[in-house]
Amino acid sequence: MSKPSKKPDVQHDYYAHGESMRGYFRSLLYAFGRSTKGKVHVRDAIDVKRTMTLVGLCLLPAILFGVYNIGLQAQIAVAAGLTTPDTWQLALFNALAGGLNEQSGFIGLFGYGLSFFLPVYLTALLVCLFWEVVFARVRGQELHEGFFVTALLFSLILPISTPLWVVALGITFGVIMAKEVFGGMGYNFLNPALAGYAFIYFAYPTKVAEISQFVAVDGFSGATTLMQTAAGKLSFADQSWYQVFGDPNWWNSFYGFTVGSIAETSTLAILIGGLLLLVTRLADWRIVAGVMLGMVLTAVLFNYLGGSKNNMAGMPWTWHLVTGGFALGMMFMATDPVTTSYTRQGKFIYGLLIGFMTVLIRVLNLKMPEGIMLAILFANLWAPLFDYIVARTNIKRRLKRNA
C-alpha cells in the first residue's frame, strides 16, 4: 500500500521565506545571513561588510564637499540672475530655509545640495538593492553589502540634475549586465557603476552630458574647464606645469569650487579619502602610481608634440589632475579589487594604461573630453591579459633558472 503524500506545510514555508528575507537584511547591519559549517575556517579581521564600510568612510570627504558645492554653485548662479527650479526636491528646503538666496550660509547651501543628492542616491540604492535581492534569491546566496558602494559611486559621478528615471535605468544596466549576468560579486570584469554611467551617457546624452545638468538651477549655460579647452576657448600653450600653482583658477579646481558632477570636483577631498584607502591597503598603491605616471608621461608627450596646435594637447598634467573625474577615477574606480589585475606587475601596467588612455581620449576625442570613464572600462578588459602575461613570464623565467 502506498503511503499518502505529505501535504506541504504552507505556513512553515511562509515563515521560512520570511526568516530568510529578514536574514538577508539583518546581515547588512551586524551579522551574516547564515553560519559557516565544516572543519576548516579561515578568519580575518576584514570582510566584505567592513571593506565597504571603510570605502564609504573614505568617500565621505568628497561627498560632504560635493553636497555643499551643489548649493554653492546654485547660489552663484542665482546671484547672476538665474532662478531655482520649482521641483518637489526643494519643497522641504523652501519650507524650512525660505529658499536659496545670496545670504544663505553653509547650512543653507548644504541643505540645498542635500535636497538634490539624497533622491539620486536613494533611487540608485533602492534599485540596486532590488536587483541584488532578486539575484540572491534566485541563486540561493547571501546578500552581499557591495551594492552600497556601487550605488554610492554611481550617484557621485552623475550630474546633480539627472532625472531619477535615468538614474534607475543606469544602475539597473550596470548591476545586471556588468555584474549579475557573470555570476555576481567577485565575478564581474567591468566596474558596474562605470558601466551603468557609460550606458546612460551614450543612450541619453542630453540627460547626463549637457552642462545645464551640472548646476541645480534653471537655464544654466556655463562650461567646465575641459569643455572650454576642447572648444578652443581656453589655452595652456604658454603655461608650464609648475606655473599653475600661481593660478587662482587652478586652486579653485583643486579645492573643488567649480562646476562638475556631484563628488568629482574637489581633488583635495578625494585625495584625503584616497590616502586613507592606501593606508588601509584597500587600494593598491601600484595602481594609483601607474595611473598617475601614465597620465603625466602622456600629457608631457602631447605638450611637447602638439601643444601649439591642440588646446587639449597643451594642457599640463597638473590641470589634467584637477579637471573632470580623474582624481575620483584614479583613487576609487581604478582600484576596484574585483575588476583590476591581481599580479603586482599587472596592477602597475593596468594603471599605466588607464593614465595613458585618459589623456589620449581627452586630446583626440574632443566630443568626449572627460576620458577617465572609458579609460577604466577599457583597462578592465585588458586586466586578465596582463595577469596572464605576467604569470607566463614568471613561469618561463623560473624554468630557465632551474634548467
TIFI-996651 format. One record per residue: x, y, z of N, C-alpha, C in turn; residue in one letter. Coordinates in pm, whole numbers, padded with zeros to 5 digits, always signed. Layout:
N
XYZXYZXYZA ...
***
This chain:
403
+00086-00120+00000+00000+00000+00000+00090+00125+00000M +00060+00210-00090+00141+00332-00100+00108+00428+00013S +00212+00499+00059+00191+00596+00166+00128+00723+00111K +00040+00779+00189-00024+00904+00142+00078+01015+00130P +00062+01095+00028+00155+01206+00007+00143+01308+00119S +00258+01361+00156+00259+01458+00264+00214+01595+00214K +00123+01651+00286+00070+01782+00248+00175+01890+00277K +00202+01973+00181+00304+02076+00204+00265+02171+00316P +00362+02201+00399+00340+02292+00511+00353+02435+00462D +00241+02490+00418+00243+02625+00359+00285+02728+00463V +00234+02709+00586+00267+02806+00690+00416+02803+00723Q +00473+02681+00727+00617+02670+00754+00699+02734+00644H +00659+02709+00518+00731+02769+00406+00723+02921+00411D +00607+02971+00452+00588+03116+00459+00684+03178+00560Y +00687+03115+00681+00774+03170+00784+00922+03151+00748Y +00954+03038+00683+01093+03015+00641+01136+03121+00540A +01045+03152+00447+01076+03256+00349+01095+03391+00417H +01006+03420+00512+01018+03548+00582+01145+03557+00663G +01184+03445+00730+01306+03444+00807+01428+03459+00717E +01421+03397+00597+01531+03410+00503+01549+03554+00459S +01438+03622+00428+01448+03761+00386+01498+03849+00499M +01450+03823+00622+01499+03901+00736+01648+03877+00757R +01690+03754+00730+01832+03723+00742+01916+03801+00643G +01863+03819+00521+01935+03897+00420+01963+04037+00471Y +01855+04103+00518+01870+04242+00558+01942+04256+00692F +01923+04156+00783+01993+04160+00910+02144+04148+00890R +02184+04071+00790+02326+04051+00764+02395+04179+00718S +02317+04274+00665+02376+04400+00621+02422+04484+00737L +02361+04464+00855+02387+04551+00969+02491+04496+01066L +02472+04371+01109+02562+04324+01213+02600+04178+01205Y +02545+04098+01114+02577+03956+01111+02556+03901+00972A +02614+03784+00946+02592+03715+00821+02455+03650+00823F +02400+03624+00706+02270+03561+00696+02272+03415+00740G +02387+03350+00736+02397+03211+00780+02536+03187+00838R +02548+03080+00914+02676+03047+00978+02758+02957+00888S +02890+02964+00901+02977+02875+00825+02975+02737+00888T +02994+02634+00807+02993+02496+00854+03114+02423+00798K +03160+02323+00870+03275+02248+00826+03386+02249+00929G +03495+02184+00902+03603+02169+00998+03713+02274+00984K +03725+02331+00864+03834+02425+00841+03777+02563+00811V +03824+02663+00882+03777+02800+00862+03897+02894+00853H +03885+02994+00773+03986+03099+00766+03919+03228+00812V +03965+03284+00920+03906+03403+00978+03997+03523+00951R +03937+03637+00931+04015+03758+00907+03941+03875+00968D +04015+03979+01004+03952+04096+01064+03877+04178+00962A +03903+04158+00834+03838+04236+00729+03750+04144+00646I +03630+04187+00617+03540+04113+00531+03471+04212+00439D +03375+04162+00361+03310+04249+00263+03240+04366+00332V +03173+04337+00442+03099+04442+00511+03191+04553+00560K +03300+04514+00626+03394+04614+00678+03466+04686+00564R +03494+04614+00458+03558+04677+00343+03470+04787+00285T +03342+04756+00263+03251+04854+00206+03227+04971+00301M +03226+04942+00431+03210+05050+00528+03328+05146+00522T +03450+05091+00514+03568+05175+00505+03572+05256+00376L +03532+05194+00265+03528+05268+00139+03429+05382+00148V +03313+05358+00211+03215+05464+00229+03270+05578+00314G +03344+05544+00419+03405+05648+00502+03511+05726+00426L +03585+05657+00341+03687+05726+00259+03623+05821+00159C +03503+05789+00115+03432+05876+00021+03365+05995+00090L +03357+05990+00223+03282+06092+00296+03332+06234+00272L +03464+06262+00271+03508+06400+00243+03459+06452+00108P +03467+06368+00005+03421+06410-00128+03270+06430-00130A +03197+06344-00058+03051+06356-00054+03010+06485+00016I +03066+06511+00133+03028+06629+00210+03059+06757+00133L +03179+06763+00073+03211+06883-00003+03125+06893-00128F +03101+06779-00195+03020+06781-00315+02879+06832-00290G +02819+06790-00180+02685+06836-00145+02686+06987-00120V +02787+07033-00046+02798+07178-00022+02820+07254-00152Y +02904+07201-00241+02935+07270-00366+02813+07280-00457N +02722+07183-00448+02597+07192-00526+02522+07318-00488I +02510+07342-00358+02443+07463-00313+02520+07588-00347G +02654+07582-00336+02737+07699-00366+02725+07740-00513L +02735+07642-00604+02725+07675-00747+02585+07727-00781Q +02484+07675-00715+02348+07726-00737+02336+07869-00685A +02397+07897-00571+02394+08033-00516+02462+08132-00610Q +02577+08092-00666+02648+08179-00762+02561+08205-00885I +02492+08101-00932+02405+08116-01049+02286+08206-01017A +02231+08192-00898+02118+08278-00857+02163+08424-00847V +02284+08446-00795+02337+08582-00787+02357+08642-00924A +02377+08556-01027+02395+08604-01164+02261+08626-01236A +02150+08602-01168+02019+08629-01227+01935+08508-01261G +01987+08387-01239+01908+08267-01266+01818+08235-01148L +01727+08144-01168+01629+08110-01065+01639+07962-01028T +01600+07932-00906+01599+07793-00862+01479+07722-00923T +01490+07593-00952+01379+07520-01015+01263+07497-00919P +01145+07490-00976+01026+07462-00896+01003+07311-00897D +01076+07240-00813+01072+07095-00811+01033+07045-00672T +00987+06920-00667+00946+06862-00540+01064+06841-00445W +01187+06829-00500+01303+06810-00413+01323+06928-00319Q +01284+07048-00362+01309+07168-00282+01192+07205-00193L +01085+07126-00190+00967+07160-00111+01002+07175+00038A +01070+07073+00094+01106+07079+00236+01209+07188+00262L +01309+07202+00172+01411+07304+00191+01350+07444+00189F +01262+07470+00094+01199+07602+00086+01113+07630+00207N +01048+07525+00259+00963+07544+00376+01045+07576+00501A +01162+07512+00515+01244+07531+00634+01338+07650+00623L +01398+07668+00505+01500+07772+00489+01451+07895+00414A +01332+07888+00356+01280+08003+00284+01341+08024+00148G +01402+07920+00093+01460+07928-00040+01608+07962-00036G +01669+07963-00154+01811+07993-00169+01829+08136-00213L +01921+08209-00146+01949+08346-00184+02096+08376-00157N +02137+08498-00181+02277+08536-00166+02323+08537-00021E +02229+08539+00074+02264+08541+00215+02267+08401+00278Q +02237+08298+00200+02237+08163+00253+02377+08123+00298S +02386+08071+00420+02515+08031+00475+02547+07886+00445G +02646+07834+00520+02692+07698+00495+02580+07597+00511F +02504+07609+00618+02396+07512+00643+02291+07519+00532I +02259+07640+00489+02161+07655+00382+02209+07595+00251G +02337+07620+00217+02391+07565+00094+02401+07413+00101L +02439+07360+00218+02447+07215+00235+02308+07153+00225F +02210+07218+00286+02074+07167+00278+02019+07170+00137G +02053+07272+00061+02010+07280-00079+02069+07165-00160Y +02198+07142-00142+02262+07033-00214+02208+06898-00172G +02183+06881-00042+02131+06754+00009+01993+06724-00046L +01915+06828-00072+01781+06810-00127+01785+06743-00265S +01892+06765-00340+01905+06705-00472+01984+06574-00468F +02082+06566-00378+02165+06447-00375+02092+06326-00317F +02019+06345-00209+01952+06231-00145+01857+06156-00238L +01771+06224-00315+01685+06147-00408+01764+06067-00510P +01875+06122-00560+01957+06049-00657+02016+05924-00593V +02075+05940-00475+02139+05826-00410+02037+05722-00365Y +01926+05765-00307+01826+05670-00261+01766+05592-00378L +01747+05659-00491+01697+05589-00609+01795+05482-00654T +01923+05519-00664+02026+05422-00704+02036+05309-00602A +02029+05342-00473+02042+05241-00368+01926+05142-00370L +01804+05191-00378+01688+05103-00374+01678+05015-00498L +01708+05071-00613+01704+04990-00736+01815+04886-00732V +01933+04924-00688+02044+04830-00678+02012+04720-00576C +01954+04757-00463+01914+04659-00362+01810+04562-00417L +01715+04613-00493+01611+04528-00550+01672+04418-00637F +01762+04456-00726+01821+04356-00815+01913+04261-00741W +01982+04311-00638+02067+04223-00559+01984+04118-00486E +01871+04159-00431+01784+04065-00361+01727+03963-00459V +01686+04009-00576+01630+03918-00676+01732+03810-00713V +01852+03850-00745+01952+03753-00787+02001+03667-00670F +02004+03723-00549+02043+03643-00433+01940+03534-00406A +01814+03566-00422+01707+03467-00401+01712+03359-00509R +01731+03400-00631+01734+03303-00741+01851+03206-00725V +01966+03256-00684+02086+03173-00671+02098+03106-00535R +02013+03143-00441+02023+03087-00308+02147+03131-00234G +02190+03255-00258+02311+03308-00196+02275+03415-00094Q +02372+03447-00008+02351+03556+00087+02367+03689+00017E +02309+03791+00076+02312+03925+00017+02442+03994+00057L +02523+04030-00043+02649+04097-00016+02628+04248-00005H +02714+04310+00072+02698+04454+00101+02759+04544-00006E +02814+04486-00111+02880+04566-00212+02790+04663-00284G +02658+04638-00281+02568+04726-00356+02563+04866-00295F +02598+04880-00165+02601+05012-00104+02701+05102-00175F +02822+05052-00196+02927+05131-00260+02900+05147-00409V +02846+05043-00473+02813+05054-00616+02713+05167-00639T +02607+05170-00558+02506+05276-00572+02565+05411-00537A +02654+05415-00436+02713+05542-00396+02804+05598-00504L +02893+05514-00556+02983+05560-00662+02907+05603-00786L +02803+05528-00820+02724+05562-00938+02658+05699-00921F +02601+05724-00804+02533+05852-00783+02632+05968-00776S +02755+05942-00732+02852+06051-00717+02910+06099-00849L +02905+06017-00953+02962+06059-01082+02857+06117-01175I +02734+06129-01126+02626+06184-01208+02613+06335-01191L +02567+06406-01293+02528+06545-01274+02411+06552-01177P +02402+06658-01100+02305+06666-00992+02161+06671-01043I +02139+06720-01164+02003+06732-01217+01962+06614-01304S +02030+06501-01293+01994+06383-01369+01856+06334-01328T +01763+06313-01422+01631+06261-01387+01641+06127-01315P +01551+06105-01220+01558+05984-01139+01532+05858-01220L +01452+05869-01326+01427+05750-01407+01554+05710-01484W +01637+05809-01518+01765+05779-01582+01859+05715-01481V +01856+05763-01357+01937+05702-01251+01900+05555-01234V +01770+05527-01226+01724+05390-01209+01762+05302-01327A +01751+05356-01447+01785+05279-01567+01934+05251-01573L +02015+05349-01539+02160+05330-01545+02210+05229-01444G +02165+05237-01320+02212+05142-01219+02159+05003-01248I +02041+04992-01309+01988+04862-01348+02078+04797-01452T +02116+04872-01553+02205+04818-01656+02339+04778-01595F +02395+04864-01511+02525+04835-01453+02525+04709-01368G +02422+04694-01284+02417+04578-01194+02391+04449-01271V +02295+04453-01363+02257+04330-01433+02360+04292-01539I +02390+04384-01630+02471+04350-01747+02621+04347-01718M +02667+04420-01617+02811+04423-01589+02849+04342-01466A +02748+04288-01395+02781+04216-01272+02706+04084-01260K +02574+04089-01252+02497+03970-01218+02498+03864-01327E +02499+03902-01453+02498+03801-01560+02628+03720-01563V +02731+03771-01497+02858+03699-01493+02876+03621-01363F +02776+03625-01276+02782+03547-01154+02774+03626-01026G +02767+03758-01034+02755+03838-00913+02888+03891-00864G +02889+03928-00737+03006+03992-00678+03128+03901-00684M +03239+03955-00733+03362+03880-00743+03385+03816-00878G +03281+03813-00962+03292+03750-01094+03287+03852-01208Y +03248+03974-01178+03236+04075-01283+03373+04124-01325N +03389+04153-01453+03517+04205-01502+03506+04351-01542F +03386+04410-01532+03367+04553-01556+03316+04619-01428L +03355+04742-01407+03304+04817-01293+03157+04848-01315N +03065+04800-01229+02921+04820-01253+02880+04966-01257P +02936+05048-01168+02899+05189-01165+02939+05259-01294A +03059+05233-01343+03104+05296-01467+03030+05241-01588L +03000+05111-01586+02924+05052-01697+02785+05114-01706A +02721+05134-01591+02589+05197-01591+02595+05341-01638G +02700+05413-01597+02713+05552-01641+02742+05559-01791Y +02826+05468-01842+02855+05467-01985+02729+05441-02066A +02643+05354-02014+02518+05323-02085+02430+05446-02099F +02405+05516-01989+02315+05632-01998+02384+05750-02067I +02519+05754-02062+02591+05862-02128+02570+05856-02279Y +02576+05736-02335+02558+05722-02479+02412+05708-02519F +02329+05653-02431+02188+05635-02464+02108+05763-02445A +02142+05840-02344+02067+05964-02314+02165+06078-02288Y +02240+06120-02390+02342+06223-02370+02285+06356-02324P +02163+06389-02363+02105+06516-02322+02065+06517-02175T +02063+06400-02113+02024+06391-01972+02143+06392-01877K +02261+06357-01926+02376+06347-01837+02500+06419-01890V +02499+06466-02012+02619+06527-02071+02603+06676-02097A +02484+06731-02077+02463+06874-02100+02509+06953-01978E +02569+07068-02000+02620+07149-01890+02508+07195-01799I +02387+07211-01851+02275+07256-01768+02240+07156-01659S +02282+07029-01674+02253+06928-01573+02346+06936-01453Q +02455+07013-01462+02555+07013-01356+02526+07113-01244F +02437+07208-01267+02402+07307-01164+02251+07305-01145V +02209+07299-01019+02067+07282-00986+01992+07414-00989A +01992+07479-01107+01913+07599-01131+01856+07589-01272V +01764+07677-01303+01705+07679-01436+01789+07763-01532D +01820+07707-01649+01883+07783-01755+02032+07803-01743G +02102+07720-01667+02247+07737-01656+02314+07704-01789F +02411+07786-01829+02475+07768-01960+02625+07792-01956S +02689+07759-01845+02834+07778-01836+02908+07664-01903G +03030+07639-01858+03111+07531-01916+03219+07492-01816A +03254+07367-01815+03364+07319-01732+03497+07352-01799T +03607+07334-01725+03739+07360-01780+03768+07272-01900T +03730+07144-01892+03752+07054-02003+03670+07094-02125L +03548+07138-02102+03463+07180-02214+03519+07305-02280M +03565+07399-02200+03622+07522-02257+03749+07493-02336Q +03832+07404-02283+03956+07370-02352+03928+07297-02483T +03836+07201-02479+03801+07126-02600+03740+07217-02706A +03668+07321-02664+03605+07414-02758+03701+07521-02807A +03824+07522-02758+03922+07620-02802+03913+07754-02732G +03836+07762-02623+03818+07888-02551+03920+07906-02440K +03996+07802-02412+04095+07808-02305+04224+07745-02355L +04334+07816-02343+04461+07767-02395+04567+07763-02285S +04653+07662-02292+04761+07646-02195+04898+07645-02264F +04901+07699-02384+05024+07693-02464+05141+07762-02396A +05114+07869-02321+05222+07946-02258+05236+07918-02109D +05174+07810-02062+05175+07781-01919+05243+07647-01892Q +05354+07648-01820+05421+07525-01782+05348+07458-01667S +05381+07331-01643+05306+07257-01542+05321+07317-01403W +05436+07377-01371+05457+07431-01237+05400+07571-01222Y +05374+07638-01334+05320+07774-01327+05175+07778-01281Q +05106+07663-01289+04966+07660-01250+04949+07687-01101V +05055+07664-01021+05043+07683-00876+05024+07830-00840F +05051+07918-00934+05024+08059-00912+04894+08105-00974G +04819+08012-01031+04692+08044-01097+04577+08018-01000D +04500+08121-00962+04388+08100-00869+04280+08007-00925P +04267+08002-01057+04169+07912-01117+04206+07765-01093N +04338+07738-01096+04382+07601-01069+04352+07563-00925W +04376+07654-00833+04349+07625-00692+04200+07608-00668W +04116+07685-00738+03971+07664-00727+03933+07524-00773N +03996+07477-00880+03970+07343-00929+04023+07238-00831S +04138+07264-00771+04195+07169-00676+04108+07158-00550F +04062+07272-00500+03977+07269-00382+03835+07220-00414Y +03790+07245-00537+03659+07195-00579+03553+07300-00601G +03587+07427-00602+03487+07532-00619+03459+07556-00767F +03420+07451-00836+03393+07456-00979+03266+07376-01009T +03223+07387-01134+03106+07312-01181+03151+07171-01218V +03073+07072-01178+03105+06935-01213+03005+06838-01154G +03033+06710-01168+02945+06608-01112+02947+06617-00960S +02861+06542-00895+02833+06559-00753+02958+06558-00667I +03044+06458-00682+03160+06447-00593+03291+06438-00669A +03296+06490-00791+03418+06485-00870+03500+06613-00865E +03447+06719-00806+03510+06850-00821+03630+06870-00731T +03623+06825-00605+03729+06854-00509+03838+06747-00514S +03947+06778-00580+04061+06687-00582+04120+06671-00443T +04119+06777-00364+04173+06771-00228+04094+06671-00144L +03962+06680-00145+03880+06589-00066+03896+06445-00112A +03907+06425-00242+03924+06289-00297+04058+06231-00255I +04164+06313-00259+04297+06265-00220+04304+06234-00071L +04231+06308+00010+04228+06278+00154+04167+06140+00178I +04052+06116+00114+03990+05985+00126+04073+05875+00061G +04136+05908-00052+04219+05810-00120+04342+05772-00039G +04397+05868+00035+04512+05837+00120+04474+05735+00227L +04354+05748+00282+04307+05650+00380+04290+05513+00316L +04245+05510+00190+04236+05383+00118+04372+05316+00105L +04473+05396+00076+04608+05341+00060+04665+05294+00195L +04641+05371+00300+04693+05335+00432+04632+05205+00481V +04502+05187+00457+04434+05064+00498+04454+04949+00400T +04525+04976+00289+04554+04878+00185+04430+04824+00115R +04322+04900+00121+04205+04864+00041+04229+04898-00105L +04317+04993-00129+04359+05026-00265+04508+04998-00277A +04549+04944-00391+04689+04912-00412+04762+05034-00468D +04872+05070-00402+04946+05189-00445+05002+05175-00585W +05024+05052-00632+05078+05031-00766+04981+05081-00873R +04852+05060-00850+04752+05107-00946+04751+05259-00950I +04745+05320-00831+04741+05467-00824+04867+05527-00886V +04983+05470-00853+05108+05520-00910+05111+05502-01061A +05059+05389-01109+05056+05364-01253+04966+05462-01326G +04847+05489-01270+04754+05585-01333+04817+05724-01337V +04877+05764-01225+04937+05897-01219+05054+05909-01315M +05141+05809-01315+05258+05813-01403+05216+05809-01549L +05120+05724-01582+05073+05717-01720+05015+05848-01768G +04939+05914-01680+04881+06043-01717+04988+06149-01735M +05084+06155-01643+05189+06258-01650+05274+06240-01776V +05319+06119-01803+05404+06095-01920+05331+06126-02050L +05205+06085-02059+05129+06109-02182+05101+06257-02201T +05067+06327-02092+05041+06471-02102+05166+06546-02143A +05280+06511-02084+05406+06577-02120+05440+06551-02266V +05416+06428-02313+05443+06394-02454+05358+06479-02547L +05230+06494-02517+05143+06576-02601+05180+06724-02590F +05222+06769-02472+05267+06907-02459+05384+06936-02552N +05472+06838-02565+05592+06855-02647+05562+06845-02797Y +05467+06754-02833+05442+06727-02974+05338+06820-03036L +05232+06849-02961+05123+06922-03026+05056+07027-02943G +05127+07082-02846+05066+07179-02758+05023+07308-02826G +05088+07346-02934+05054+07471-03001+04941+07457-03100S +04905+07334-03137+04801+07312-03238+04670+07263-03178K +04677+07200-03064+04559+07143-03000+04557+07190-02855N +04452+07266-02819+04446+07321-02683+04448+07212-02578N +04380+07101-02604+04377+06993-02507+04515+06926-02497M +04586+06917-02609+04721+06861-02606+04817+06949-02528A +04788+07078-02522+04874+07169-02448+04842+07177-02300G +04739+07108-02254+04703+07112-02111+04810+07042-02027M +04870+07109-01929+04970+07046-01844+04909+06934-01759P +04992+06843-01713+04941+06731-01634+04879+06777-01503W +04924+06891-01452+04866+06943-01328+04719+06982-01348T +04682+07024-01468+04542+07054-01496+04463+06926-01520W +04523+06829-01584+04454+06700-01602+04416+06640-01467H +04502+06660-01368+04477+06602-01236+04353+06658-01170L +04327+06788-01187+04219+06854-01112+04094+06877-01195V +04090+06831-01318+03971+06851-01402+03898+06719-01424T +03767+06732-01442+03686+06613-01467+03687+06518-01349G +03671+06392-01377+03668+06292-01271+03795+06214-01258G +03909+06273-01298+04035+06198-01297+04072+06151-01156F +04068+06241-01059+04110+06204-00924+04019+06096-00865A +03888+06111-00882+03794+06011-00831+03814+05877-00901L +03835+05881-01031+03858+05757-01105+03988+05690-01063G +04093+05768-01041+04222+05712-01003+04217+05647-00866M +04152+05712-00768+04155+05664-00631+04048+05560-00600M +03930+05571-00661+03818+05487-00618+03765+05393-00726F +03779+05427-00853+03726+05343-00961+03832+05245-01012M +03949+05296-01042+04055+05211-01096+04102+05108-00996A +04088+05137-00866+04138+05048-00762+04036+04944-00718T +03926+04932-00787+03827+04828-00756+03897+04692-00756D +03900+04621-00642+03980+04497-00633+03929+04384-00720P +03804+04392-00768+03748+04283-00849+03786+04297-00995V +03783+04418-01048+03799+04438-01192+03941+04474-01232T +04031+04484-01138+04170+04519-01170+04253+04393-01190T +04378+04411-01224+04471+04298-01231+04504+04252-01090S +04549+04126-01079+04578+04070-00948+04728+04058-00921Y +04810+04049-01024+04954+04041-01005+05012+04180-00981T +05124+04186-00912+05183+04315-00878+05225+04392-01002R +05295+04324-01093+05336+04392-01217+05214+04427-01302Q +05114+04337-01301+04993+04362-01377+04918+04485-01329G +04916+04507-01197+04849+04625-01141+04913+04753-01192K +05045+04755-01195+05114+04876-01239+05090+04902-01388F +05097+04797-01468+05071+04813-01612+04926+04855-01636I +04836+04796-01559+04694+04832-01566+04674+04981-01537Y +04741+05032-01434+04732+05174-01403+04792+05261-01512G +04906+05219-01566+04968+05295-01675+04873+05308-01794L +04805+05200-01827+04711+05203-01940+04598+05301-01915L +04546+05306-01794+04438+05399-01762+04484+05543-01776I +04601+05576-01720+04652+05712-01731+04677+05752-01876G +04735+05660-01953+04761+05686-02095+04633+05707-02173F +04535+05618-02153+04410+05626-02228+04328+05749-02190M +04335+05791-02066+04260+05909-02023+04302+06032-02102T +04433+06057-02106+04483+06174-02180+04462+06158-02329V +04480+06036-02380+04462+06012-02524+04319+06043-02566L +04221+05997-02488+04081+06024-02522+04051+06173-02511I +04103+06237-02409+04078+06380-02392+04135+06462-02508R +04250+06423-02557+04316+06500-02663+04256+06471-02800V +04231+06344-02830+04191+06307-02965+04040+06305-02986L +03964+06290-02880+03818+06286-02893+03759+06408-02823N +03753+06518-02895+03707+06644-02835+03558+06642-02805L +03485+06545-02861+03343+06532-02831+03322+06472-02692K +03427+06411-02638+03418+06348-02508+03542+06383-02427M +03549+06504-02374+03672+06550-02309+03699+06487-02173P +03605+06412-02117+03627+06352-01985+03735+06245-01990E +03712+06131-02052+03816+06032-02076+03833+05923-01974G +03830+05956-01844+03866+05859-01742+03767+05742-01737I +03640+05767-01766+03539+05661-01759+03569+05551-01860M +03587+05589-01986+03616+05490-02089+03753+05427-02069L +03847+05503-02017+03982+05450-01995+03979+05335-01895A +03904+05350-01786+03896+05245-01685+03823+05122-01740I +03713+05144-01810+03640+05031-01868+03726+04957-01971L +03804+05031-02049+03893+04970-02145+04001+04887-02075F +04057+04943-01967+04160+04871-01893+04103+04748-01823A +03976+04753-01780+03912+04636-01719+03917+04516-01813N +03901+04541-01942+03903+04433-02040+04042+04373-02057L +04144+04454-02035+04282+04409-02054+04343+04350-01928W +04281+04373-01812+04340+04328-01686+04371+04178-01683A +04280+04088-01727+04315+03944-01726+04435+03911-01816P +04446+03981-01928+04559+03955-02017+04690+03995-01952L +04691+04106-01879+04813+04147-01808+04855+04041-01707F +04758+03988-01633+04790+03883-01536+04844+03758-01606D +04786+03724-01719+04831+03606-01792+04975+03624-01840Y +05005+03741-01895+05140+03767-01945+05241+03764-01831I +05207+03826-01718+05297+03827-01603+05320+03685-01552V +05212+03606-01542+05226+03469-01493+05312+03384-01586A +05288+03394-01717+05368+03317-01813+05515+03360-01812R +05538+03488-01798+05676+03538-01792+05749+03484-01670T +05680+03482-01556+05742+03428-01433+05770+03279-01446N +05677+03206-01508+05697+03062-01527+05818+03035-01615I +05827+03107-01726+05941+03088-01816+06072+03125-01749K +06072+03231-01669+06195+03271-01603+06239+03166-01500R +06145+03109-01428+06180+03007-01329+06226+02878-01395R +06160+02842-01505+06205+02721-01577+06345+02738-01631L +06375+02856-01682+06507+02882-01735+06612+02883-01624K +06573+02935-01509+06667+02941-01396+06698+02803-01340R +06596+02716-01341+06612+02583-01284+06652+02475-01387N +06671+02519-01513+06706+02420-01617+06847+02369-01597A 
***
